[in-house]
Amino acid sequence: MPGVTQGYAEQMRKQIFAYKAQQQLEPDSEVETDEATEQSSLFISNKEIAKFGLMSNMAILALAAIAPLINVVADVLEKQLITKVEGFYEQELGLVTSAALFAIFTMFVLVVLIAVLLSVGMSLIRFYNYQLYFKGKKFKRIAGLLERHQLSMSLDKVQSIVIKQNIIARLLKRFTVEFLQASSGGAMAGMAAKKNKQTLVLPVLNNEQVNSVCQWIYPWFNNSALAFKQAERALWYKNLVLYALLPSLLVAVFCYFNELNYLISLGVLGVFAGLVTLSYQRYGYYLHEDDGRFYMVVRKGMIGVHYRVFELYKVQSASSESTYLMRRSGLKSLYIQLAHGFAFMPYIKEQDADFVIDFTLKQAESDTRSWM
C-alpha cells in the first residue's frame, strides 16, 4: 500500500497482528502479564554496519550490477588509466620491463577497493540506524538510509534461526543472524524472500549479542555451551582421501613431468588435509528439551561456522541416506527439510539417525500448534 501515512501504517500493522493472534490462540500457552508487556531491544551502530560491508557478498553484487558495462569499463581503464599508470612506473620509478605488470596489479587493487567501498555503502543504505524490538512474540525491525524500511514478523512464522560466520567475520569476531520465514517454491522462493526484504537479518553481532537475541526466543540457547555430537571418523577418512590425498598425488605427477620440486605436493597435502580436518570438526548436532518443547541445532562450517536452530514440530520431512560402505559400517547421513531451507548431518550412527527421524516425525505429527 504505497503513499499511506505513518500513523495509518502503524494502525494497520497492529490490526493485522491482533487478528493473527486471535486465529492462533493455543490452549496450553499461558502468557504472563509481565512477559506480555516486557520489550527487548537491540541497536547496532553505523560503525558496526560498515563492517557488514566487509564481511558480506555485497561487493560481488555491486560488481554484478555493472556487468553489462564491463566492456566499456575495461576500455576506459585500458586507455585512460592503465596506460598512464604504466608510464608513471616507467618514467618515475624506472621499472621499464615490469611496468605493465605493476600497472595491471595497481588497477586490480583499485577495483577491489572500489568494490569494498560500494559494499560498505550498500550496507549503510540497507541497515542505517538499525533498530530491533521484540515484544509479545513479535519482532519489529526499523532500518535504512534512503528508505526507512520497517519489517514486522510474528515469532510463530519463524521456521529456523541461522547463525553464520565467514572468514572475514571470524577475523572481525562478528556473526550474522537470520530469522527465516516459510517459503513455498524451494530455494528460488527463499532467495526471493531475501530480495524483497522479508527475511529478518541481524547483520553484525558479537557472540554475547547472538546469545542474548536468541535467548529472547530460546532461553536455553548458548552456542558456546552446547554439547554437539560429532560425525563419525569415517567421514574424515573419506574426505581426507578424496579432497587431500588425491589432489596432492595429481600435483606430484604434475611436478614430475614439469621437473618441479616435490615439496609443492606436500604443501598441497598439508593445506587440504587441514581444511578437511576443520570441516570434519565443525559438523555436529544437538537435541534439547525445554518445558516440553524439543529443539535441534545443526552445526557445519570450515574456517567459519554455520548454525541452524529450529523446533522439531516445524519440520516438514526427515530422511536418511547411505552408501554401500556406510551401510557396512552402520552409518547414515541425516537430512531434515524445513519450510525454509534444510539441515544436513552426515555420517552418524544408524541407530542415532533412525531415532532422530522417528522422534522428529512424531513431534511434527502430534503437535497441533500452527507455524504458518
Secondary structure, DSSP 8 states (H G I E B T S, - for coil): -TT--HHHHHHHHHHHHHHHHHHT--TT----HHHHH-EEEEEE-HHHHHHHHHHSSHHHHHHHHTGGGHHHHHHHIIIIIIHHHHHHHHHTS---TTHHHHHHHHHHHHHHHHHHHHHHHHHHHHHTTEEEEEETTEEEEEE-SSS-EEEEEEGGGEEEEEEEE-HHHHHHT-EEEEEEE--TTTHHHHHHHHHTT-SEEEEEE-HHHHHHHHHHH-TT--TTS---EE--HHHHHHHHIIIIIHHHHHHHHHHHHTT--THHHHHHHHHHHHHHHHHHHH-EEEEEEETTEEEEEEEEESSSEEEEEEEGGG--EEEEE--HHHHHTTEEEEEEE-SS-EEEEEEEEHHHHHHHHHHHHHHHHH------
